[in-house]
């Protein structure tokens, strides 16, 4: 299978992964004539989808977590936000814990933790999907850093709850499609403290998870908020949450900007180590993240077009590419291992 832009759907493509809308199947796997649904999918905010065609029938894309776990997690987060916005103080975290345990179990068994962090999300579902993804990324980073199972669980919980304070921000500010005014931005920045204060009432949430909620916008050079904490004064869990939060936010389509491809997000994080992000954490996790996820359509420095077929473990920027067209656009199907052709680089990612 491969990932394509919805606007680029063609007649020979069939759906490789079911599309869900509010927990219900919108289009099932193996649906053909996908191009007929293009306009409706775009109206729903579905800008990318996985398809299968003659170029990608044998390309494997292993999800970081199961689709069923993702749907369940998103629903639990949505319910949690609604209870918080209704000032429901006796919040039952049993469901949250169940989802964290399920995600942790799946990731602990998955050796290629961050090889496919691409998750397709509608712009309207951003907040819930974002919290879920940040949790998944935090758990994955914890695994990479050799944390204990108990620490990984607390990381996952903090990631899932990191933006809960947004449930207490006025909707007209939270969902504003335009740039926020200075006053609105000040209110928005309160979400980390609001979430922290709410969770202080819940003894079932670890202090380590709560510090992630409070401090995921702190930056190592002191430029973050709410306290402008510097360097080693920022807890390691909060530093992990900061990386996870930015990684997923920049990888997501928003109403006011398009998503950035994975390699550009990672370049941004690398270029801002020791100013915004912790250098030691970034240094340890980068070799384990795929800069170009399987199924991504790319253009090489030679002008040839291709699809990422598989990864070369330990060399995240040098995957194996399935060429599908030469520089003139003529069909040319063959394999190219970038680890064996160091003079060729990926110049553009289309999806």
ZISULRA-V648577 format. One record per pair of residues at least 12 apart in sequence whose ideal C-beta (glycine too) atoms are under 10 Angstrom apart, sorted by sequence separation. I is the first residue (numbers start at 1). J is the second residue. If there is no record, write none. Layout:
i->I j->J
i->I j->J
This chain:
i->4 j->16
i->15 j->27
i->17 j->29
i->18 j->30
i->19 j->31
i->37 j->49
i->79 j->91
i->80 j->92
i->121 j->133
i->140 j->152
i->142 j->154
i->143 j->155
i->172 j->184
i->173 j->185
i->176 j->188
i->198 j->210
i->214 j->226
i->215 j->227
i->218 j->230
i->219 j->231
i->220 j->232
i->222 j->234
i->250 j->262
i->269 j->281
i->270 j->282
i->295 j->307
i->296 j->308
i->308 j->320
i->309 j->321
i->310 j->322
i->322 j->334
i->323 j->335
i->1 j->14
i->3 j->16
i->15 j->28
i->16 j->29
i->17 j->30
i->18 j->31
i->27 j->40
i->79 j->92
i->80 j->93
i->119 j->132
i->139 j->152
i->142 j->155
i->174 j->187
i->197 j->210
i->200 j->213
i->214 j->227
i->218 j->231
i->220 j->233
i->251 j->264
i->252 j->265
i->269 j->282
i->270 j->283
i->273 j->286
i->294 j->307
i->295 j->308
i->306 j->319
i->308 j->321
i->309 j->322
i->321 j->334
i->322 j->335
i->323 j->336
i->1 j->15
i->2 j->16
i->3 j->17
i->15 j->29
i->16 j->30
i->26 j->40
i->27 j->41
i->119 j->133
i->138 j->152
i->139 j->153
i->141 j->155
i->142 j->156
i->170 j->184
i->173 j->187
i->174 j->188
i->196 j->210
i->199 j->213
i->200 j->214
i->215 j->229
i->220 j->234
i->224 j->238
i->250 j->264
i->251 j->265
i->294 j->308
i->295 j->309
i->306 j->320
i->307 j->321
i->308 j->322
i->309 j->323
i->321 j->335
i->322 j->336
i->1 j->16
i->14 j->29
i->15 j->30
i->16 j->31
i->19 j->34
i->26 j->41
i->34 j->49
i->80 j->95
i->118 j->133
i->140 j->155
i->169 j->184
i->173 j->188
i->195 j->210
i->196 j->211
i->198 j->213
i->199 j->214
i->214 j->229
i->218 j->233
i->219 j->234
i->247 j->262
i->250 j->265
i->251 j->266
i->293 j->308
i->294 j->309
i->306 j->321
i->307 j->322
i->320 j->335
i->321 j->336
i->1 j->17
i->14 j->30
i->15 j->31
i->79 j->95
i->80 j->96
i->117 j->133
i->138 j->154
i->139 j->155
i->140 j->156
i->196 j->212
i->197 j->213
i->218 j->234
i->249 j->265
i->250 j->266
i->266 j->282
i->269 j->285
i->270 j->286
i->292 j->308
i->294 j->310
i->305 j->321
i->306 j->322
i->307 j->323
i->320 j->336
i->321 j->337
i->14 j->31
i->15 j->32
i->34 j->51
i->76 j->93
i->79 j->96
i->119 j->136
i->138 j->155
i->139 j->156
i->142 j->159
i->170 j->187
i->174 j->191
i->195 j->212
i->196 j->213
i->197 j->214
i->218 j->235
i->248 j->265
i->269 j->286
i->291 j->308
i->294 j->311
i->304 j->321
i->306 j->323
i->307 j->324
i->319 j->336
i->320 j->337
i->321 j->338
i->13 j->31
i->14 j->32
i->15 j->33
i->19 j->37
i->26 j->44
i->76 j->94
i->77 j->95
i->137 j->155
i->138 j->156
i->139 j->157
i->141 j->159
i->169 j->187
i->170 j->188
i->173 j->191
i->195 j->213
i->196 j->214
i->215 j->233
i->216 j->234
i->224 j->242
i->247 j->265
i->250 j->268
i->290 j->308
i->293 j->311
i->305 j->323
i->306 j->324
i->319 j->337
i->320 j->338
i->13 j->32
i->14 j->33
i->15 j->34
i->27 j->46
i->76 j->95
i->77 j->96
i->117 j->136
i->137 j->156
i->138 j->157
i->140 j->159
i->169 j->188
i->194 j->213
i->195 j->214
i->196 j->215
i->215 j->234
i->220 j->239
i->246 j->265
i->247 j->266
i->250 j->269
i->266 j->285
i->292 j->311
i->304 j->323
i->305 j->324
i->306 j->325
i->318 j->337
i->319 j->338
i->320 j->339
i->12 j->32
i->13 j->33
i->14 j->34
i->21 j->41
i->26 j->46
i->31 j->51
i->75 j->95
i->76 j->96
i->117 j->137
i->135 j->155
i->136 j->156
i->138 j->158
i->139 j->159
i->169 j->189
i->192 j->212
i->193 j->213
i->194 j->214
i->215 j->235
i->218 j->238
i->219 j->239
i->266 j->286
i->269 j->289
i->290 j->310
i->291 j->311
i->304 j->324
i->305 j->325
i->318 j->338
i->319 j->339
i->320 j->340
i->321 j->341
i->11 j->32
i->12 j->33
i->13 j->34
i->29 j->50
i->76 j->97
i->135 j->156
i->138 j->159
i->139 j->160
i->169 j->190
i->192 j->213
i->193 j->214
i->195 j->216
i->214 j->235
i->216 j->237
i->217 j->238
i->218 j->239
i->247 j->268
i->290 j->311
i->298 j->319
i->300 j->321
i->302 j->323
i->304 j->325
i->305 j->326
i->317 j->338
i->318 j->339
i->11 j->33
i->12 j->34
i->13 j->35
i->15 j->37
i->19 j->41
i->27 j->49
i->30 j->52
i->73 j->95
i->76 j->98
i->77 j->99
i->114 j->136
i->134 j->156
i->135 j->157
i->137 j->159
i->138 j->160
i->166 j->188
i->168 j->190
i->169 j->191
i->191 j->213
i->192 j->214
i->215 j->237
i->216 j->238
i->220 j->242
i->246 j->268
i->247 j->269
i->290 j->312
i->303 j->325
i->304 j->326
i->305 j->327
i->317 j->339
i->318 j->340
i->11 j->34
i->12 j->35
i->21 j->44
i->29 j->52
i->72 j->95
i->73 j->96
i->76 j->99
i->113 j->136
i->114 j->137
i->117 j->140
i->135 j->158
i->136 j->159
i->165 j->188
i->168 j->191
i->192 j->215
i->211 j->234
i->212 j->235
i->215 j->238
i->216 j->239
i->218 j->241
i->219 j->242
i->246 j->269
i->266 j->289
i->290 j->313
i->296 j->319
i->298 j->321
i->300 j->323
i->303 j->326
i->304 j->327
i->315 j->338
i->318 j->341
i->321 j->344
i->9 j->33
i->10 j->34
i->11 j->35
i->21 j->45
i->75 j->99
i->76 j->100
i->113 j->137
i->134 j->158
i->135 j->159
i->136 j->160
i->138 j->162
i->165 j->189
i->166 j->190
i->167 j->191
i->192 j->216
i->211 j->235
i->214 j->238
i->215 j->239
i->216 j->240
i->217 j->241
i->218 j->242
i->265 j->289
i->266 j->290
i->267 j->291
i->291 j->315
i->292 j->316
i->302 j->326
i->303 j->327
i->304 j->328
i->305 j->329
i->315 j->339
i->318 j->342
i->9 j->34
i->10 j->35
i->11 j->36
i->19 j->44
i->21 j->46
i->73 j->98
i->74 j->99
i->115 j->140
i->134 j->159
i->135 j->160
i->165 j->190
i->166 j->191
i->169 j->194
i->192 j->217
i->211 j->236
i->212 j->237
i->213 j->238
i->216 j->241
i->217 j->242
i->266 j->291
i->288 j->313
i->291 j->316
i->292 j->317
i->294 j->319
i->296 j->321
i->302 j->327
i->303 j->328
i->304 j->329
i->310 j->335
i->312 j->337
i->314 j->339
i->321 j->346
i->9 j->35
i->20 j->46
i->72 j->98
i->73 j->99
i->113 j->139
i->114 j->140
i->133 j->159
i->134 j->160
i->135 j->161
i->165 j->191
i->166 j->192
i->168 j->194
i->169 j->195
i->191 j->217
i->192 j->218
i->211 j->237
i->212 j->238
i->215 j->241
i->216 j->242
i->243 j->269
i->246 j->272
i->263 j->289
i->265 j->291
i->287 j->313
i->288 j->314
i->290 j->316
i->291 j->317
i->292 j->318
i->293 j->319
i->294 j->320
i->299 j->325
i->303 j->329
i->305 j->331
i->306 j->332
i->309 j->335
i->312 j->338
i->318 j->344
i->8 j->35
i->9 j->36
i->19 j->46
i->72 j->99
i->73 j->100
i->113 j->140
i->114 j->141
i->132 j->159
i->133 j->160
i->134 j->161
i->135 j->162
i->164 j->191
i->165 j->192
i->167 j->194
i->168 j->195
i->208 j->235
i->210 j->237
i->211 j->238
i->212 j->239
i->214 j->241
i->215 j->242
i->216 j->243
i->219 j->246
i->242 j->269
i->262 j->289
i->263 j->290
i->264 j->291
i->287 j->314
i->289 j->316
i->290 j->317
i->291 j->318
i->292 j->319
i->297 j->324
i->300 j->327
i->305 j->332
i->306 j->333
i->309 j->336
i->310 j->337
i->312 j->339
i->318 j->345
i->319 j->346
i->1 j->29
i->6 j->34
i->9 j->37
i->10 j->38
i->113 j->141
i->131 j->159
i->132 j->160
i->134 j->162
i->163 j->191
i->164 j->192
i->165 j->193
i->166 j->194
i->167 j->195
i->189 j->217
i->207 j->235
i->208 j->236
i->209 j->237
i->212 j->240
i->213 j->241
i->216 j->244
i->217 j->245
i->262 j->290
i->263 j->291
i->287 j->315
i->288 j->316
i->291 j->319
i->299 j->327
i->304 j->332
i->306 j->334
i->309 j->337
i->312 j->340
i->317 j->345
i->318 j->346
i->6 j->35
i->9 j->38
i->70 j->99
i->73 j->102
i->103 j->132
i->107 j->136
i->113 j->142
i->114 j->143
i->131 j->160
i->134 j->163
i->162 j->191
i->163 j->192
i->165 j->194
i->166 j->195
i->168 j->197
i->208 j->237
i->212 j->241
i->216 j->245
i->217 j->246
i->262 j->291
i->263 j->292
i->287 j->316
i->290 j->319
i->292 j->321
i->306 j->335
i->317 j->346
i->4 j->34
i->8 j->38
i->19 j->49
i->69 j->99
i->72 j->102
i->73 j->103
i->106 j->136
i->110 j->140
i->113 j->143
i->114 j->144
i->131 j->161
i->162 j->192
i->164 j->194
i->165 j->195
i->168 j->198
i->196 j->226
i->207 j->237
i->208 j->238
i->211 j->241
i->212 j->242
i->216 j->246
i->243 j->273
i->246 j->276
i->247 j->277
i->261 j->291
i->262 j->292
i->263 j->293
i->286 j->316
i->304 j->334
i->306 j->336
i->308 j->338
i->6 j->37
i->7 j->38
i->18 j->49
i->19 j->50
i->72 j->103
i->104 j->135
i->108 j->139
i->113 j->144
i->131 j->162
i->164 j->195
i->165 j->196
i->167 j->198
i->206 j->237
i->246 j->277
i->261 j->292
i->262 j->293
i->286 j->317
i->6 j->38
i->7 j->39
i->9 j->41
i->17 j->49
i->18 j->50
i->103 j->135
i->104 j->136
i->107 j->139
i->111 j->143
i->130 j->162
i->131 j->163
i->163 j->195
i->164 j->196
i->165 j->197
i->192 j->224
i->193 j->225
i->209 j->241
i->212 j->244
i->261 j->293
i->304 j->336
i->306 j->338
i->5 j->38
i->6 j->39
i->9 j->42
i->16 j->49
i->17 j->50
i->69 j->102
i->70 j->103
i->99 j->132
i->103 j->136
i->106 j->139
i->107 j->140
i->110 j->143
i->130 j->163
i->131 j->164
i->162 j->195
i->165 j->198
i->192 j->225
i->193 j->226
i->212 j->245
i->243 j->276
i->263 j->296
i->6 j->40
i->7 j->41
i->15 j->49
i->16 j->50
i->17 j->51
i->65 j->99
i->68 j->102
i->69 j->103
i->161 j->195
i->162 j->196
i->164 j->198
i->165 j->199
i->192 j->226
i->193 j->227
i->242 j->276
i->243 j->277
i->262 j->296
i->302 j->336
i->6 j->41
i->7 j->42
i->15 j->50
i->16 j->51
i->17 j->52
i->100 j->135
i->103 j->138
i->104 j->139
i->107 j->142
i->108 j->143
i->128 j->163
i->131 j->166
i->161 j->196
i->164 j->199
i->189 j->224
i->190 j->225
i->191 j->226
i->192 j->227
i->242 j->277
i->243 j->278
i->261 j->296
i->263 j->298
i->6 j->42
i->13 j->49
i->15 j->51
i->16 j->52
i->66 j->102
i->69 j->105
i->99 j->135
i->103 j->139
i->107 j->143
i->127 j->163
i->130 j->166
i->189 j->225
i->190 j->226
i->242 j->278
i->300 j->336
i->5 j->42
i->13 j->50
i->14 j->51
i->15 j->52
i->16 j->53
i->65 j->102
i->66 j->103
i->69 j->106
i->103 j->140
i->127 j->164
i->161 j->198
i->189 j->226
i->240 j->277
i->261 j->298
i->6 j->44
i->13 j->51
i->14 j->52
i->65 j->103
i->104 j->142
i->161 j->199
i->239 j->277
i->240 j->278
i->243 j->281
i->247 j->285
i->300 j->338
i->308 j->346
i->6 j->45
i->12 j->51
i->13 j->52
i->14 j->53
i->64 j->103
i->65 j->104
i->96 j->135
i->100 j->139
i->104 j->143
i->127 j->166
i->186 j->225
i->239 j->278
i->242 j->281
i->243 j->282
i->302 j->341
i->6 j->46
i->7 j->47
i->8 j->48
i->9 j->49
i->12 j->52
i->13 j->53
i->16 j->56
i->65 j->105
i->66 j->106
i->127 j->167
i->238 j->278
i->304 j->344
i->306 j->346
i->6 j->47
i->7 j->48
i->10 j->51
i->12 j->53
i->13 j->54
i->16 j->57
i->65 j->106
i->108 j->149
i->158 j->199
i->161 j->202
i->239 j->280
i->240 j->281
i->300 j->341
i->302 j->343
i->308 j->349
i->5 j->47
i->6 j->48
i->9 j->51
i->11 j->53
i->12 j->54
i->13 j->55
i->64 j->106
i->65 j->107
i->157 j->199
i->236 j->278
i->239 j->281
i->243 j->285
i->247 j->289
i->301 j->343
i->302 j->344
i->5 j->48
i->6 j->49
i->8 j->51
i->10 j->53
i->12 j->55
i->13 j->56
i->14 j->57
i->16 j->59
i->63 j->106
i->64 j->107
i->231 j->274
i->239 j->282
i->301 j->344
i->302 j->345
i->305 j->348
i->307 j->350
i->308 j->351
i->4 j->48
i->5 j->49
i->17 j->61
i->105 j->149
i->108 j->152
i->161 j->205
i->234 j->278
i->236 j->280
i->300 j->344
i->301 j->345
i->303 j->347
i->307 j->351
i->3 j->48
i->4 j->49
i->6 j->51
i->16 j->61
i->65 j->110
i->104 j->149
i->107 j->152
i->236 j->281
i->240 j->285
i->300 j->345
i->301 j->346
i->302 j->347
i->305 j->350
i->3 j->49
i->4 j->50
i->17 j->63
i->64 j->110
i->81 j->127
i->192 j->238
i->232 j->278
i->292 j->338
i->300 j->346
i->301 j->347
i->3 j->50
i->4 j->51
i->20 j->67
i->24 j->71
i->63 j->110
i->74 j->121
i->78 j->125
i->81 j->128
i->127 j->174
i->157 j->204
i->158 j->205
i->162 j->209
i->231 j->278
i->299 j->346
i->300 j->347
i->301 j->348
i->1 j->49
i->2 j->50
i->3 j->51
i->23 j->71
i->62 j->110
i->64 j->112
i->80 j->128
i->101 j->149
i->104 j->152
i->127 j->175
i->157 j->205
i->158 j->206
i->161 j->209
i->165 j->213
i->298 j->346
i->299 j->347
i->300 j->348
i->1 j->50
i->2 j->51
i->4 j->53
i->18 j->67
i->22 j->71
i->23 j->72
i->64 j->113
i->70 j->119
i->78 j->127
i->79 j->128
i->103 j->152
i->104 j->153
i->107 j->156
i->126 j->175
i->157 j->206
i->158 j->207
i->160 j->209
i->161 j->210
i->164 j->213
i->165 j->214
i->298 j->347
i->299 j->348
i->1 j->51
i->2 j->52
i->17 j->67
i->20 j->70
i->62 j->112
i->64 j->114
i->77 j->127
i->78 j->128
i->81 j->131
i->103 j->153
i->158 j->208
i->159 j->209
i->162 j->212
i->163 j->213
i->266 j->316
i->296 j->346
i->298 j->348
i->299 j->349
i->1 j->52
i->2 j->53
i->20 j->71
i->23 j->74
i->64 j->115
i->65 j->116
i->70 j->121
i->74 j->125
i->77 j->128
i->78 j->129
i->80 j->131
i->104 j->155
i->124 j->175
i->154 j->205
i->155 j->206
i->157 j->208
i->158 j->209
i->161 j->212
i->162 j->213
i->221 j->272
i->266 j->317
i->297 j->348
i->298 j->349
i->299 j->350
i->1 j->53
i->4 j->56
i->22 j->74
i->23 j->75
i->64 j->116
i->67 j->119
i->76 j->128
i->77 j->129
i->100 j->152
i->101 j->153
i->104 j->156
i->154 j->206
i->157 j->209
i->158 j->210
i->160 j->212
i->161 j->213
i->162 j->214
i->220 j->272
i->223 j->275
i->224 j->276
i->297 j->349
i->298 j->350
i->2 j->55
i->3 j->56
i->22 j->75
i->62 j->115
i->63 j->116
i->64 j->117
i->74 j->127
i->75 j->128
i->77 j->130
i->78 j->131
i->100 j->153
i->103 j->156
i->104 j->157
i->153 j->206
i->154 j->207
i->155 j->208
i->156 j->209
i->157 j->210
i->158 j->211
i->159 j->212
i->160 j->213
i->162 j->215
i->163 j->216
i->219 j->272
i->220 j->273
i->221 j->274
i->222 j->275
i->223 j->276
i->263 j->316
i->296 j->349
i->297 j->350
i->298 j->351
i->2 j->56
i->20 j->74
i->61 j->115
i->62 j->116
i->63 j->117
i->64 j->118
i->65 j->119
i->74 j->128
i->77 j->131
i->78 j->132
i->100 j->154
i->102 j->156
i->123 j->177
i->154 j->208
i->155 j->209
i->158 j->212
i->159 j->213
i->162 j->216
i->220 j->274
i->221 j->275
i->262 j->316
i->263 j->317
i->292 j->346
i->296 j->350
i->297 j->351
i->1 j->56
i->2 j->57
i->23 j->78
i->61 j->116
i->63 j->118
i->64 j->119
i->73 j->128
i->74 j->129
i->76 j->131
i->77 j->132
i->100 j->155
i->101 j->156
i->151 j->206
i->153 j->208
i->154 j->209
i->157 j->212
i->158 j->213
i->162 j->217
i->220 j->275
i->221 j->276
i->291 j->346
i->296 j->351
i->1 j->57
i->22 j->78
i->60 j->116
i->63 j->119
i->73 j->129
i->76 j->132
i->97 j->153
i->100 j->156
i->103 j->159
i->150 j->206
i->153 j->209
i->154 j->210
i->157 j->213
i->158 j->214
i->219 j->275
i->220 j->276
i->221 j->277
i->293 j->349
i->295 j->351
i->1 j->58
i->2 j->59
i->61 j->118
i->74 j->131
i->75 j->132
i->99 j->156
i->100 j->157
i->103 j->160
i->151 j->208
i->154 j->211
i->155 j->212
i->158 j->215
i->159 j->216
i->219 j->276
i->220 j->277
i->292 j->349
i->1 j->59
i->3 j->61
i->73 j->131
i->74 j->132
i->77 j->135
i->99 j->157
i->100 j->158
i->150 j->208
i->154 j->212
i->158 j->216
i->218 j->276
i->219 j->277
i->220 j->278
i->291 j->349
i->293 j->351
i->1 j->60
i->2 j->61
i->70 j->129
i->73 j->132
i->74 j->133
i->97 j->156
i->100 j->159
i->219 j->278
i->220 j->279
i->1 j->61
i->72 j->132
i->73 j->133
i->96 j->156
i->97 j->157
i->100 j->160
i->71 j->132
i->96 j->157
i->99 j->160
i->100 j->161
i->70 j->132
i->73 j->135
i->69 j->132
i->70 j->133
i->73 j->136
i->97 j->160
i->93 j->157
i->96 j->160
i->96 j->161
i->70 j->136
i->65 j->132
i->69 j->136
i->93 j->160
i->50 j->118
i->65 j->133
i->93 j->161
i->64 j->133
i->48 j->118
i->50 j->120
i->65 j->135
i->49 j->120
i->65 j->136
i->138 j->209
i->48 j->120
i->64 j->136
i->47 j->120
i->48 j->121
i->64 j->137
i->91 j->164
i->46 j->120
i->47 j->121
i->65 j->139
i->138 j->212
i->46 j->121
i->47 j->122
i->64 j->139
i->65 j->140
i->45 j->121
i->46 j->122
i->47 j->123
i->64 j->140
i->162 j->238
i->180 j->256
i->45 j->122
i->46 j->123
i->84 j->161
i->158 j->235
i->177 j->254
i->178 j->255
i->179 j->256
i->44 j->122
i->45 j->123
i->134 j->212
i->138 j->216
i->159 j->237
i->177 j->255
i->178 j->256
i->44 j->123
i->45 j->124
i->85 j->164
i->158 j->237
i->162 j->241
i->176 j->255
i->177 j->256
i->44 j->124
i->45 j->125
i->80 j->160
i->81 j->161
i->84 j->164
i->87 j->167
i->158 j->238
i->162 j->242
i->175 j->255
i->176 j->256
i->41 j->122
i->45 j->126
i->80 j->161
i->83 j->164
i->84 j->165
i->85 j->166
i->86 j->167
i->87 j->168
i->155 j->236
i->159 j->240
i->81 j->163
i->84 j->166
i->85 j->167
i->134 j->216
i->155 j->237
i->158 j->240
i->159 j->241
i->162 j->244
i->163 j->245
i->77 j->160
i->81 j->164
i->84 j->167
i->85 j->168
i->154 j->237
i->158 j->241
i->162 j->245
i->263 j->346
i->76 j->160
i->77 j->161
i->80 j->164
i->83 j->167
i->84 j->168
i->85 j->169
i->81 j->166
i->82 j->167
i->151 j->236
i->155 j->240
i->159 j->244
i->261 j->346
i->264 j->349
i->77 j->163
i->81 j->167
i->85 j->171
i->151 j->237
i->155 j->241
i->158 j->244
i->159 j->245
i->263 j->349
i->73 j->160
i->77 j->164
i->80 j->167
i->81 j->168
i->261 j->348
i->262 j->349
i->261 j->349
i->147 j->236
i->155 j->244
i->159 j->248
i->260 j->349
i->261 j->350
i->147 j->237
i->261 j->351
i->145 j->236
i->147 j->240
i->142 j->236
i->142 j->237
i->145 j->240
i->144 j->240
i->141 j->239
i->142 j->240
i->138 j->237
i->141 j->240
i->20 j->120
i->22 j->122
i->140 j->240
i->141 j->241
i->19 j->120
i->21 j->122
i->139 j->240
i->20 j->122
i->22 j->124
i->138 j->240
i->141 j->243
i->17 j->120
i->19 j->122
i->21 j->124
i->22 j->125
i->137 j->240
i->138 j->241
i->141 j->244
i->21 j->125
i->137 j->241
i->140 j->244
i->20 j->125
i->138 j->243
i->139 j->244
i->93 j->199
i->134 j->240
i->135 j->241
i->137 j->243
i->138 j->244
i->141 j->247
i->91 j->198
i->97 j->204
i->134 j->241
i->137 j->244
i->138 j->245
i->91 j->199
i->96 j->204
i->97 j->205
i->136 j->244
i->137 j->245
i->89 j->198
i->93 j->202
i->96 j->205
i->100 j->209
i->134 j->243
i->135 j->244
i->84 j->194
i->91 j->201
i->92 j->202
i->94 j->204
i->134 j->244
i->137 j->247
i->84 j->195
i->87 j->198
i->90 j->201
i->91 j->202
i->93 j->204
i->133 j->244
i->134 j->245
i->137 j->248
i->89 j->201
i->90 j->202
i->92 j->204
i->93 j->205
i->133 j->245
i->134 j->246
i->136 j->248
i->89 j->202
i->91 j->204
i->134 j->247
i->135 j->248
i->6 j->120
i->84 j->198
i->91 j->205
i->130 j->244
i->131 j->245
i->133 j->247
i->134 j->248
i->137 j->251
i->3 j->118
i->84 j->199
i->130 j->245
i->133 j->248
i->134 j->249
i->132 j->248
i->133 j->249
i->3 j->120
i->131 j->248
i->130 j->248
i->133 j->251
i->129 j->248
i->130 j->249
i->133 j->252
i->130 j->251
i->126 j->248
i->130 j->252
i->126 j->249
i->129 j->252
i->126 j->252
i->117 j->244
i->121 j->248
i->126 j->253
i->126 j->254
i->119 j->248
i->123 j->252
i->126 j->255
i->117 j->247
i->121 j->251
i->123 j->253
i->117 j->248
i->121 j->252
i->122 j->253
i->123 j->254
i->124 j->255
i->119 j->251
i->120 j->252
i->121 j->253
i->123 j->255
i->114 j->247
i->118 j->251
i->119 j->252
i->120 j->253
i->123 j->256
i->117 j->251
i->145 j->280
i->123 j->259
i->145 j->281
i->144 j->281
i->121 j->259
i->146 j->284
i->145 j->284
i->141 j->281
i->144 j->284
i->145 j->285
i->118 j->259
i->141 j->282
i->144 j->285
i->143 j->285
i->144 j->286
i->118 j->261
i->141 j->284
i->144 j->287
i->118 j->262
i->141 j->285
i->144 j->288
i->117 j->262
i->140 j->285
i->143 j->288
i->144 j->289
i->116 j->262
i->141 j->288
i->114 j->262
i->117 j->265
i->137 j->285
i->140 j->288
i->141 j->289
i->140 j->289
i->137 j->289
i->114 j->285
i->113 j->285
i->114 j->286
i->117 j->289
i->118 j->290
i->115 j->288
i->117 j->290
i->114 j->288
i->115 j->289
i->116 j->290
i->113 j->288
i->114 j->289
i->115 j->290
i->118 j->293
i->112 j->288
i->113 j->289
i->114 j->290
i->117 j->293
i->118 j->294
i->111 j->288
i->116 j->293
i->118 j->295
i->112 j->290
i->115 j->293
i->116 j->294
i->118 j->296
i->114 j->293
i->115 j->294
i->116 j->295
i->112 j->294
i->115 j->310
i->116 j->311
i->115 j->311
i->115 j->313
i->112 j->311
i->112 j->313
i->115 j->316
i->111 j->313
i->114 j->316
i->48 j->253
i->47 j->253
i->46 j->253
i->45 j->253
i->45 j->255
i->47 j->258
i->48 j->259
i->47 j->259
i->61 j->293
i->62 j->294
i->61 j->294
i->118 j->351
i->60 j->294
i->61 j->295
i->59 j->294
i->60 j->295
i->61 j->296
i->59 j->295
i->56 j->294
i->56 j->295
i->56 j->297
i->55 j->297
i->52 j->295
i->51 j->295
i->50 j->295
i->61 j->308
i->59 j->307
i->59 j->308
i->60 j->309
i->55 j->305
i->59 j->309
i->60 j->310
i->55 j->306
i->56 j->307
i->58 j->309
i->59 j->310
i->55 j->307
i->56 j->309
i->53 j->307
i->55 j->309
i->59 j->322
i->58 j->322
i->56 j->322
i->55 j->322
i->55 j->323
i->56 j->324
i->55 j->324
i->54 j->324
i->55 j->325
i->53 j->324
i->55 j->331
i->54 j->331
i->55 j->333
i->16 j->295
i->54 j->333
i->8 j->297
i->3 j->293
i->3 j->294
i->4 j->295
i->2 j->294
i->3 j->295
i->4 j->296
i->5 j->297
i->1 j->294
i->2 j->295
i->3 j->296
i->4 j->297
i->1 j->295
i->2 j->296
i->3 j->297
i->2 j->297
i->50 j->351
i->49 j->351
i->4 j->307
i->48 j->351
i->3 j->307
i->47 j->351
i->2 j->307
i->3 j->308
i->1 j->307
i->2 j->308
i->2 j->309
i->2 j->322
i->2 j->324
i->8 j->350
i->8 j->351
i->5 j->350
i->3 j->349
i->4 j->350
i->5 j->351
i->3 j->350
i->4 j->351
i->3 j->351
i->2 j->351
